[in-house]
Amino acid sequence: MPERRKRPAARRTRAPGPMRILFLDVDGTLTDGRITMGDAGEARHFFVRDGLALQWARDLGLLPVVISGRASKGADERMADLRIEYYGGVHDKVTVGERVRAREGAEWKECAMVGDDLPDVPILKRVGWPIAVADARPEVRRVARTVTAAPGGRGAVREVVELLLKHNGVWGRVLERYEAK
């Protein structure tokens, strides 16, 4: 019987001050990174709990902004359904991040980013709280201050949103909505 590798525990360190903007990648972060191609086009799978968490973030003052290097009708439709700001087909995520940051009057140290692959590194190096999903490339995990326990597309974003809302002191408001204290 082959030996099973244990998943390493999540690595976390806190950022100073409240987070105001949460930048996210799509493929490999909000999805598991697989793209299925067929006669009807392409398909991606989004984890429903990640979407719910992004709505909580938006409603509680943490602006989620999704930036993807690849344009996708599926991602566009999912973000529209969640009412989340989305930029697809972006080759320079830092430029988009800078525009959003400036528009919101936020400093880079008030921003977090969740990523999984090399195109995410430039923006991860600028934000105050760089976060990698558990199955991110080693180069991305090295840049990250926090590494999730969950892999991309399987609850990593939910984990991050809960962490950031707790950090910002508003997680109790989510629990109150569902009387889950």
C-alpha positions in Angstrom: 0.0 0.0 0.0 1.5 3.4 -1.0 2.3 5.8 1.8 -0.1 8.8 1.9 1.5 12.2 2.3 0.0 14.3 5.0 -1.1 17.8 3.9 1.0 20.3 5.9 -0.9 22.5 8.3 -1.8 25.9 7.1 0.8 28.6 7.7 -0.5 31.9 9.0 0.8 35.2 10.2 -1.2 38.3 10.7 -1.0 41.5 8.8 -1.3 44.8 10.7 -4.5 46.8 10.5 -7.8 45.9 8.8 -7.9 44.6 5.3 -10.1 46.7 2.9 -9.6 44.9 -0.5 -9.2 41.2 -1.3 -7.8 40.5 -4.7 -8.3 37.0 -6.1 -7.2 34.9 -9.0 -9.7 32.6 -10.7 -8.0 29.4 -12.2 -6.4 27.4 -9.4 -7.8 29.7 -6.7 -11.5 30.1 -7.1 -11.5 26.9 -9.2 -9.4 23.7 -9.0 -7.5 24.9 -12.1 -9.2 22.4 -14.5 -10.8 23.7 -17.6 -13.1 21.3 -19.5 -13.5 21.8 -23.2 -16.5 20.6 -25.2 -18.9 21.3 -27.9 -20.7 23.8 -25.6 -17.4 25.6 -24.9 -15.4 25.5 -21.7 -16.5 24.8 -18.1 -15.0 25.5 -14.7 -16.1 24.4 -11.3 -16.6 27.0 -8.6 -17.0 25.9 -4.9 -20.3 27.2 -3.6 -19.0 28.1 -0.2 -16.3 30.3 -1.7 -19.0 32.3 -3.4 -21.0 32.7 -0.3 -18.0 33.9 1.6 -17.2 36.5 -1.1 -20.7 37.9 -0.6 -20.1 38.1 3.1 -16.9 39.9 2.5 -18.5 42.4 0.2 -21.4 43.0 2.6 -19.0 43.5 5.5 -16.6 46.1 4.0 -14.0 43.8 2.5 -14.1 44.5 -1.2 -13.5 41.3 -3.3 -11.9 42.0 -6.7 -11.3 39.0 -9.0 -8.5 39.4 -11.6 -7.8 36.6 -14.0 -5.1 36.3 -16.7 -7.6 34.4 -18.8 -10.9 35.7 -20.1 -13.8 33.3 -19.4 -17.5 33.5 -20.0 -18.0 31.1 -17.1 -16.0 33.3 -14.7 -17.7 36.4 -16.0 -21.1 34.8 -15.4 -20.2 33.5 -11.9 -18.8 36.9 -10.8 -21.9 38.7 -12.2 -24.1 36.2 -10.3 -22.2 37.0 -7.0 -22.1 40.8 -7.9 -18.3 40.7 -7.5 -16.0 43.0 -9.5 -14.2 41.0 -12.1 -11.4 41.6 -14.7 -10.7 38.8 -17.1 -7.9 38.5 -19.7 -5.5 40.7 -17.7 -1.8 40.3 -18.3 -0.7 42.8 -15.7 -2.6 42.3 -12.4 -0.7 45.0 -10.6 -2.0 47.7 -13.0 -5.6 46.6 -12.3 -4.9 46.3 -8.6 -3.3 49.8 -8.6 -6.4 51.3 -10.3 -8.8 49.6 -7.8 -6.6 50.5 -4.8 -6.4 54.2 -5.9 -10.1 54.4 -6.6 -10.9 53.0 -3.1 -8.3 55.2 -1.4 -6.6 52.2 0.1 -2.9 51.6 0.6 -1.3 48.3 -0.6 -0.8 47.3 3.1 -4.7 47.3 3.4 -5.0 44.8 0.6 -4.8 41.0 0.6 -4.3 38.7 -2.5 -5.0 35.0 -2.9 -3.1 33.3 -5.7 -1.7 30.0 -6.9 0.7 30.5 -9.7 3.6 32.7 -11.0 1.4 35.4 -12.7 0.1 36.2 -9.2 3.6 36.9 -7.7 4.0 40.6 -8.7 0.7 41.6 -6.9 1.4 39.2 -4.0 4.6 41.1 -3.4 2.8 44.4 -3.1 -0.1 43.6 -0.9 0.0 43.8 2.9 -1.3 40.2 3.2 -0.1 37.8 0.5 -1.9 34.4 0.6 -1.3 31.2 -1.3 -3.7 28.3 -1.6 -2.4 25.0 -0.3 -1.6 23.6 -3.8 0.0 26.7 -5.1 3.4 26.6 -6.8 6.3 26.5 -4.3 7.4 30.0 -5.6 4.1 31.4 -4.7 4.0 29.7 -1.2 7.4 31.3 -0.5 6.1 34.8 -1.2 2.9 34.2 0.9 2.5 35.3 4.5 -0.3 32.8 4.8 -0.9 29.4 3.1 -4.3 27.9 3.3 -5.0 24.4 4.5 -7.6 23.9 1.6 -6.5 23.7 -2.0 -7.8 26.1 -4.7 -11.4 25.5 -5.8 -12.1 23.4 -2.6 -12.7 26.0 0.1 -9.5 28.0 0.2 -11.3 31.2 -0.6 -13.8 30.5 2.2 -11.0 29.9 4.6 -9.3 33.2 3.6 -12.5 35.2 3.9 -13.2 33.8 7.3 -9.6 34.6 8.4 -9.8 38.2 7.1 -13.3 38.9 8.5 -12.0 37.6 11.9 -9.0 39.8 11.5 -11.2 42.8 10.7 -13.4 42.0 13.8 -16.6 41.4 11.9 -16.9 37.6 11.7 -19.4 37.6 14.6 -21.8 39.5 12.3 -21.8 36.5 9.9 -22.5 34.1 12.7 -25.4 36.4 13.9 -27.1 36.2 10.5 -27.4 32.4 11.0 -27.7 32.4 14.8 -24.6 30.2 14.7 -22.7 31.6 17.7 
